[in-house]
Amino acid sequence: MNSKLSILTKGLFKENPTLVLILGMCPSLGVTTSAINGIGMGLATTFVLVMSNVLISFLKNVIPNKVRIPSFIVIIATFVSIIDLLIQGYLPALAESLGLFIPLIVVNCIVLGRAEAFASKNNIFDSLLDGLGMGLGFTFALFLIGFCRELLGSGAILNTKFIEGDGILIFVLAPGAFIVMGFIIAIVNYIQQKK
Amino acid sequence: MEYVLMIIGCVLVNNIILAQFLGICPFLGVSGKVSTSLGMGAAVTFVMALATLVTSLIQVYILNPFGLQFLQTIVFILIIASLVQIVEIILKKISPALYQALGIFLPLITTNCAILGIAIAVTQKPGFSILDSTIYAIATAIGFLVAIVIFAGLREQLELVKVPKAMQGVPIALITAGILAMAFMGFANLV
Protein backbone atom coordinates (compact mmCIF):
# COMPACT_ATOMS: atom_id res chain seq x y z
CA MET A 1 0.00 0.00 0.00
CA ASN A 2 2.87 2.30 0.88
CA SER A 3 4.39 1.93 -2.56
CA LYS A 4 1.07 2.89 -4.20
CA LEU A 5 0.98 6.05 -2.13
CA SER A 6 4.54 6.92 -3.09
CA ILE A 7 3.69 6.57 -6.81
CA LEU A 8 0.97 9.14 -6.27
CA THR A 9 2.99 11.59 -4.15
CA LYS A 10 6.30 11.52 -6.00
CA GLY A 11 4.82 13.65 -8.79
CA LEU A 12 3.66 16.23 -6.28
CA PHE A 13 6.98 17.05 -4.63
CA LYS A 14 10.07 14.91 -5.12
CA GLU A 15 9.75 14.57 -8.90
CA ASN A 16 7.53 17.56 -9.56
CA PRO A 17 7.47 17.70 -13.38
CA THR A 18 7.74 21.48 -13.68
CA LEU A 19 9.79 22.62 -10.69
CA VAL A 20 12.24 19.71 -10.35
CA LEU A 21 12.36 17.96 -13.73
CA ILE A 22 11.89 21.28 -15.67
CA LEU A 23 9.46 19.80 -18.21
CA GLY A 24 6.48 21.46 -19.85
CA MET A 25 7.88 24.96 -19.65
CA CYS A 26 5.79 26.55 -22.41
CA PRO A 27 2.37 26.25 -20.74
CA SER A 28 3.94 26.94 -17.32
CA LEU A 29 5.05 30.34 -18.57
CA GLY A 30 2.35 31.06 -21.10
CA VAL A 31 -0.92 30.59 -19.22
CA THR A 32 0.00 31.55 -15.67
CA THR A 33 -1.11 35.19 -15.74
CA SER A 34 -3.54 34.28 -12.93
CA ALA A 35 -3.90 31.41 -10.47
CA ILE A 36 -7.26 30.35 -11.99
CA ASN A 37 -5.76 29.99 -15.48
CA GLY A 38 -2.97 27.92 -13.98
CA ILE A 39 -5.44 25.55 -12.31
CA GLY A 40 -7.53 25.25 -15.50
CA MET A 41 -4.52 24.37 -17.62
CA GLY A 42 -3.21 22.01 -14.94
CA LEU A 43 -6.48 20.08 -14.68
CA ALA A 44 -6.83 19.81 -18.48
CA THR A 45 -3.32 18.34 -18.63
CA THR A 46 -4.10 16.02 -15.69
CA PHE A 47 -7.09 14.64 -17.59
CA VAL A 48 -4.95 13.92 -20.64
CA LEU A 49 -2.17 12.41 -18.51
CA VAL A 50 -4.48 10.06 -16.61
CA MET A 51 -6.48 8.93 -19.65
CA SER A 52 -3.47 8.42 -21.92
CA ASN A 53 -1.50 6.65 -19.17
CA VAL A 54 -4.40 4.24 -18.54
CA LEU A 55 -5.00 3.52 -22.24
CA ILE A 56 -1.30 3.12 -23.06
CA SER A 57 -0.81 0.82 -20.08
CA PHE A 58 -3.86 -1.19 -21.25
CA LEU A 59 -2.48 -1.48 -24.80
CA LYS A 60 1.19 -1.90 -23.92
CA ASN A 61 1.33 -5.54 -25.02
CA VAL A 62 -0.54 -4.84 -28.29
CA ILE A 63 1.53 -1.90 -29.58
CA PRO A 64 4.63 -3.07 -31.47
CA ASN A 65 7.80 -1.64 -30.01
CA LYS A 66 8.96 -0.02 -33.26
CA VAL A 67 5.90 2.19 -33.71
CA ARG A 68 5.26 2.91 -30.05
CA ILE A 69 6.10 6.64 -30.11
CA PRO A 70 3.73 7.47 -33.04
CA SER A 71 1.04 5.32 -31.39
CA PHE A 72 1.49 7.16 -28.09
CA ILE A 73 1.23 10.50 -29.90
CA VAL A 74 -2.03 9.49 -31.61
CA ILE A 75 -3.53 8.32 -28.30
CA ILE A 76 -2.46 11.55 -26.57
CA ALA A 77 -3.72 13.71 -29.44
CA THR A 78 -7.12 11.97 -29.24
CA PHE A 79 -7.58 12.86 -25.59
CA VAL A 80 -6.29 16.39 -26.19
CA SER A 81 -8.91 16.86 -28.91
CA ILE A 82 -11.61 15.59 -26.53
CA ILE A 83 -10.65 17.98 -23.71
CA ASP A 84 -10.19 20.83 -26.22
CA LEU A 85 -13.74 20.42 -27.56
CA LEU A 86 -15.18 19.96 -24.05
CA ILE A 87 -13.55 23.18 -22.79
CA GLN A 88 -14.66 25.10 -25.89
CA GLY A 89 -18.19 23.82 -25.39
CA TYR A 90 -18.67 24.20 -21.65
CA LEU A 91 -16.07 26.75 -20.48
CA PRO A 92 -15.72 29.28 -23.33
CA ALA A 93 -14.11 31.89 -21.03
CA LEU A 94 -11.34 29.46 -20.03
CA ALA A 95 -10.87 28.42 -23.68
CA GLU A 96 -10.45 32.11 -24.54
CA SER A 97 -7.73 32.71 -21.95
CA LEU A 98 -5.81 29.45 -22.50
CA GLY A 99 -6.13 29.72 -26.30
CA LEU A 100 -3.48 27.89 -28.25
CA PHE A 101 -2.07 26.13 -25.21
CA ILE A 102 -4.87 23.54 -25.01
CA PRO A 103 -4.08 21.83 -28.36
CA LEU A 104 -0.41 22.19 -27.46
CA ILE A 105 -0.83 19.70 -24.58
CA VAL A 106 -0.01 17.17 -27.33
CA VAL A 107 3.61 18.29 -27.43
CA ASN A 108 3.92 18.73 -23.67
CA CYS A 109 6.95 16.62 -22.83
CA ILE A 110 5.43 15.56 -19.49
CA VAL A 111 2.64 13.56 -21.16
CA LEU A 112 4.82 11.70 -23.67
CA GLY A 113 7.52 11.34 -21.03
CA ARG A 114 5.21 9.54 -18.58
CA ALA A 115 3.81 7.36 -21.37
CA GLU A 116 7.29 6.25 -22.36
CA ALA A 117 8.88 6.08 -18.93
CA PHE A 118 6.02 4.72 -16.82
CA ALA A 119 2.78 3.68 -18.51
CA SER A 120 4.44 1.45 -21.12
CA LYS A 121 6.08 -0.60 -18.36
CA ASN A 122 3.57 -0.71 -15.48
CA ASN A 123 0.06 -1.99 -14.81
CA ILE A 124 -3.10 0.03 -15.32
CA PHE A 125 -3.75 1.04 -11.71
CA ASP A 126 -0.17 2.19 -11.09
CA SER A 127 -0.23 4.15 -14.36
CA LEU A 128 -3.45 5.83 -13.30
CA LEU A 129 -1.87 6.86 -9.97
CA ASP A 130 1.28 8.04 -11.73
CA GLY A 131 -0.71 10.15 -14.21
CA LEU A 132 -2.81 11.60 -11.40
CA GLY A 133 0.24 12.41 -9.25
CA MET A 134 2.20 14.00 -12.08
CA GLY A 135 -0.87 15.91 -13.27
CA LEU A 136 -1.59 17.27 -9.81
CA GLY A 137 2.09 18.18 -9.36
CA PHE A 138 1.93 20.11 -12.63
CA THR A 139 -1.31 21.79 -11.52
CA PHE A 140 0.28 22.73 -8.19
CA ALA A 141 3.32 24.26 -9.93
CA LEU A 142 1.13 26.23 -12.34
CA PHE A 143 -1.04 27.44 -9.47
CA LEU A 144 2.05 28.58 -7.55
CA ILE A 145 3.47 30.52 -10.51
CA GLY A 146 0.07 32.00 -11.35
CA PHE A 147 -0.50 32.93 -7.69
CA CYS A 148 2.84 34.82 -7.44
CA ARG A 149 2.35 36.61 -10.76
CA GLU A 150 -1.22 37.63 -9.95
CA LEU A 151 -0.30 38.85 -6.47
CA LEU A 152 2.71 40.88 -7.63
CA GLY A 153 1.23 42.01 -10.91
CA SER A 154 -2.26 43.10 -9.94
CA GLY A 155 -2.38 42.83 -6.14
CA ALA A 156 -5.07 40.15 -6.28
CA ILE A 157 -5.51 36.60 -4.99
CA LEU A 158 -7.84 34.41 -7.09
CA ASN A 159 -9.34 37.46 -8.81
CA THR A 160 -10.11 39.24 -5.49
CA LYS A 161 -8.20 42.50 -5.19
CA PHE A 162 -6.34 43.03 -1.92
CA ILE A 163 -4.11 45.96 -2.75
CA GLU A 164 -5.42 49.16 -4.31
CA GLY A 165 -3.88 50.42 -7.51
CA ASP A 166 -2.15 48.72 -10.39
CA GLY A 167 0.55 46.51 -8.88
CA ILE A 168 3.82 45.79 -10.65
CA LEU A 169 2.43 45.31 -14.13
CA ILE A 170 5.60 43.69 -15.50
CA PHE A 171 4.80 40.46 -13.58
CA VAL A 172 1.60 39.89 -15.54
CA LEU A 173 3.44 40.55 -18.81
CA ALA A 174 5.90 38.19 -20.48
CA PRO A 175 9.15 39.12 -18.63
CA GLY A 176 7.51 38.50 -15.25
CA ALA A 177 6.78 34.89 -16.19
CA PHE A 178 10.46 34.14 -16.79
CA ILE A 179 11.61 35.95 -13.64
CA VAL A 180 9.02 34.41 -11.25
CA MET A 181 9.69 30.94 -12.66
CA GLY A 182 13.46 31.47 -12.27
CA PHE A 183 13.13 32.45 -8.61
CA ILE A 184 10.73 29.59 -7.77
CA ILE A 185 13.11 27.00 -9.29
CA ALA A 186 16.03 28.63 -7.44
CA ILE A 187 14.14 28.30 -4.13
CA VAL A 188 13.36 24.62 -4.89
CA ASN A 189 17.07 24.05 -5.66
CA TYR A 190 18.05 25.76 -2.42
CA ILE A 191 15.72 23.54 -0.36
CA GLN A 192 17.05 20.41 -2.10
CA GLN A 193 20.67 21.39 -1.53
CA LYS A 194 19.98 22.07 2.17
CA LYS A 195 18.78 18.50 2.73
CA MET B 1 4.56 46.72 -47.48
CA GLU B 2 2.01 44.67 -45.65
CA TYR B 3 4.49 41.79 -45.52
CA VAL B 4 7.31 44.02 -44.25
CA LEU B 5 5.13 45.07 -41.33
CA MET B 6 4.18 41.45 -40.70
CA ILE B 7 7.82 40.39 -40.61
CA ILE B 8 8.84 43.21 -38.23
CA GLY B 9 5.85 42.35 -36.06
CA CYS B 10 6.74 38.66 -35.86
CA VAL B 11 10.47 39.11 -35.31
CA LEU B 12 10.55 41.99 -32.84
CA VAL B 13 7.14 42.86 -31.43
CA ASN B 14 5.43 39.51 -31.00
CA ASN B 15 8.57 37.43 -30.68
CA ILE B 16 7.56 33.77 -30.50
CA ILE B 17 9.72 32.95 -27.50
CA LEU B 18 9.85 36.17 -25.53
CA ALA B 19 6.24 37.27 -25.99
CA GLN B 20 4.29 34.12 -26.93
CA PHE B 21 6.15 31.48 -24.87
CA LEU B 22 6.35 28.88 -27.60
CA GLY B 23 9.49 26.80 -28.08
CA ILE B 24 10.91 27.38 -24.60
CA CYS B 25 12.42 23.86 -24.40
CA PRO B 26 14.98 24.28 -27.22
CA PHE B 27 15.42 27.90 -26.14
CA LEU B 28 16.70 26.73 -22.74
CA GLY B 29 18.17 23.42 -23.87
CA VAL B 30 20.19 24.28 -26.97
CA SER B 31 21.39 27.78 -26.10
CA GLY B 32 24.72 26.96 -24.48
CA LYS B 33 26.80 28.01 -27.49
CA VAL B 34 26.16 30.51 -30.27
CA SER B 35 27.13 28.01 -32.99
CA THR B 36 24.71 25.26 -31.90
CA SER B 37 21.93 27.78 -31.36
CA LEU B 38 22.43 28.98 -34.95
CA GLY B 39 22.03 25.38 -36.15
CA MET B 40 18.88 24.91 -34.12
CA GLY B 41 17.46 28.22 -35.34
CA ALA B 42 18.15 27.31 -38.96
CA ALA B 43 16.57 23.86 -38.57
CA VAL B 44 13.46 25.37 -36.95
CA THR B 45 13.15 27.98 -39.73
CA PHE B 46 13.32 25.28 -42.40
CA VAL B 47 10.85 22.91 -40.74
CA MET B 48 8.43 25.62 -39.63
CA ALA B 49 8.12 27.10 -43.13
CA LEU B 50 7.61 23.66 -44.69
CA ALA B 51 5.25 22.37 -41.99
CA THR B 52 3.05 25.46 -42.03
CA LEU B 53 2.82 25.33 -45.84
CA VAL B 54 1.75 21.66 -45.79
CA THR B 55 -0.65 21.98 -42.85
CA SER B 56 -2.36 25.06 -44.33
CA LEU B 57 -2.81 23.20 -47.63
CA ILE B 58 -4.36 20.27 -45.74
CA GLN B 59 -6.55 22.61 -43.70
CA VAL B 60 -7.85 24.52 -46.74
CA TYR B 61 -8.28 21.63 -49.18
CA ILE B 62 -9.12 18.65 -46.95
CA LEU B 63 -10.23 19.53 -43.41
CA ASN B 64 -12.40 22.58 -44.20
CA PRO B 65 -14.35 21.22 -47.23
CA PHE B 66 -15.17 17.94 -45.46
CA GLY B 67 -15.99 19.55 -42.08
CA LEU B 68 -13.23 17.68 -40.27
CA GLN B 69 -11.83 20.62 -38.28
CA PHE B 70 -12.05 18.62 -35.03
CA LEU B 71 -9.31 16.32 -36.34
CA GLN B 72 -6.91 19.27 -36.65
CA THR B 73 -4.68 18.49 -33.67
CA ILE B 74 -4.22 14.80 -34.53
CA VAL B 75 -3.67 15.39 -38.26
CA PHE B 76 -1.21 18.25 -37.74
CA ILE B 77 0.99 16.48 -35.22
CA LEU B 78 1.20 13.40 -37.46
CA ILE B 79 2.06 15.53 -40.50
CA ILE B 80 4.78 17.37 -38.59
CA ALA B 81 6.26 14.16 -37.19
CA SER B 82 6.37 12.45 -40.59
CA LEU B 83 7.58 15.61 -42.32
CA VAL B 84 10.54 15.82 -39.97
CA GLN B 85 11.37 12.18 -40.72
CA ILE B 86 11.15 12.76 -44.49
CA VAL B 87 13.29 15.90 -44.30
CA GLU B 88 15.87 13.98 -42.31
CA ILE B 89 16.03 11.14 -44.88
CA ILE B 90 16.16 13.50 -47.89
CA LEU B 91 18.79 15.72 -46.30
CA LYS B 92 20.96 12.71 -45.55
CA LYS B 93 20.91 11.70 -49.24
CA ILE B 94 21.12 15.09 -50.95
CA SER B 95 23.27 17.25 -48.72
CA PRO B 96 25.37 15.41 -46.15
CA ALA B 97 27.02 18.71 -45.16
CA LEU B 98 23.70 20.30 -44.26
CA TYR B 99 22.66 17.08 -42.56
CA GLN B 100 25.81 17.25 -40.45
CA ALA B 101 24.89 20.77 -39.39
CA LEU B 102 21.16 20.32 -38.78
CA GLY B 103 20.82 16.55 -38.31
CA ILE B 104 20.99 16.28 -34.57
CA PHE B 105 18.38 19.01 -34.13
CA LEU B 106 15.78 17.51 -36.44
CA PRO B 107 14.38 14.77 -34.16
CA LEU B 108 14.11 17.33 -31.36
CA ILE B 109 11.92 19.53 -33.51
CA THR B 110 8.93 17.13 -33.58
CA THR B 111 8.18 17.95 -29.98
CA ASN B 112 8.95 21.63 -30.39
CA CYS B 113 5.62 23.24 -29.58
CA ALA B 114 6.49 26.28 -31.69
CA ILE B 115 5.98 24.28 -34.92
CA LEU B 116 2.55 22.89 -33.98
CA GLY B 117 1.65 26.18 -32.31
CA ILE B 118 2.23 28.29 -35.42
CA ALA B 119 0.58 25.70 -37.69
CA ILE B 120 -2.58 25.93 -35.55
CA ALA B 121 -2.32 29.70 -34.97
CA VAL B 122 -2.36 30.57 -38.68
CA THR B 123 -5.56 28.58 -39.22
CA GLN B 124 -7.25 30.70 -36.55
CA LYS B 125 -6.31 34.02 -38.15
CA PRO B 126 -9.22 35.32 -40.25
CA GLY B 127 -8.52 35.93 -43.94
CA PHE B 128 -5.02 34.44 -43.98
CA SER B 129 -4.15 33.00 -47.41
CA ILE B 130 -1.70 30.12 -47.76
CA LEU B 131 1.00 32.59 -48.89
CA ASP B 132 0.28 34.80 -45.84
CA SER B 133 0.56 31.77 -43.56
CA THR B 134 3.90 30.68 -45.01
CA ILE B 135 5.41 34.16 -44.77
CA TYR B 136 4.09 34.46 -41.22
CA ALA B 137 5.74 31.14 -40.35
CA ILE B 138 9.09 32.15 -41.86
CA ALA B 139 9.01 35.52 -40.07
CA THR B 140 8.15 33.84 -36.76
CA ALA B 141 10.97 31.35 -37.22
CA ILE B 142 13.42 34.20 -37.87
CA GLY B 143 12.20 35.70 -34.59
CA PHE B 144 13.04 32.38 -32.94
CA LEU B 145 16.50 32.41 -34.54
CA VAL B 146 17.19 35.98 -33.39
CA ALA B 147 16.06 35.31 -29.83
CA ILE B 148 17.95 32.04 -29.39
CA VAL B 149 21.21 33.43 -30.84
CA ILE B 150 21.10 36.56 -28.64
CA PHE B 151 20.30 34.38 -25.64
CA ALA B 152 23.18 31.99 -26.41
CA GLY B 153 25.51 34.98 -26.57
CA LEU B 154 24.32 36.09 -23.14
CA ARG B 155 24.74 32.60 -21.70
CA GLU B 156 28.30 32.37 -23.00
CA GLN B 157 29.06 35.51 -20.99
CA LEU B 158 27.15 34.14 -18.01
CA GLU B 159 29.54 31.17 -17.85
CA LEU B 160 32.27 33.52 -16.64
CA VAL B 161 30.22 35.02 -13.83
CA LYS B 162 29.97 33.76 -10.26
CA VAL B 163 26.38 32.76 -9.59
CA PRO B 164 24.94 31.60 -6.22
CA LYS B 165 24.74 27.82 -6.10
CA ALA B 166 20.95 27.54 -6.05
CA MET B 167 20.66 29.95 -8.99
CA GLN B 168 23.04 28.08 -11.28
CA GLY B 169 21.73 26.56 -14.50
CA VAL B 170 18.05 26.96 -15.30
CA PRO B 171 17.05 29.64 -12.75
CA ILE B 172 19.63 32.23 -13.83
CA ALA B 173 18.93 31.40 -17.49
CA LEU B 174 15.22 32.09 -16.93
CA ILE B 175 15.90 35.38 -15.18
CA THR B 176 18.25 36.41 -18.02
CA ALA B 177 15.49 35.52 -20.48
CA GLY B 178 13.12 37.71 -18.46
CA ILE B 179 15.44 40.70 -18.77
CA LEU B 180 15.85 39.99 -22.50
CA ALA B 181 12.03 39.89 -22.81
CA MET B 182 11.91 43.27 -21.08
CA ALA B 183 14.34 44.65 -23.65
CA PHE B 184 12.13 43.29 -26.45
CA MET B 185 9.12 45.05 -24.87
CA GLY B 186 10.80 48.25 -26.04
CA PHE B 187 9.63 47.33 -29.55
CA ALA B 188 6.01 47.14 -28.38
CA ASN B 189 4.43 49.93 -30.40
CA LEU B 190 6.69 49.70 -33.43
CA VAL B 191 4.05 48.35 -35.79
Interface residues (C-beta under 8 A of the other chain):
Chain A: I22 M25 C26 L29 G30 P70 I73 V74 A77 T78 V80 S81 D84 L85 L100 P103 L104 V106 V107 N108 C109 L112 I170 L173 A174 P175 G176 A177 F178 I179 M181 G182 F183 I185 A186 I187 N189 Y190 Q193
Chain B: L18 A19 Q20 F21 L22 G23 I24 C25 L28 F70 L71 Q72 T73 I74 I77 L78 A81 T111 N112 C113 L116 G117 I120 A121 Q124 P164 K165 A166 M167 Q168 V170 P171 I172 A173 L174 I175 A177 G178 I179 A181 M182 M185
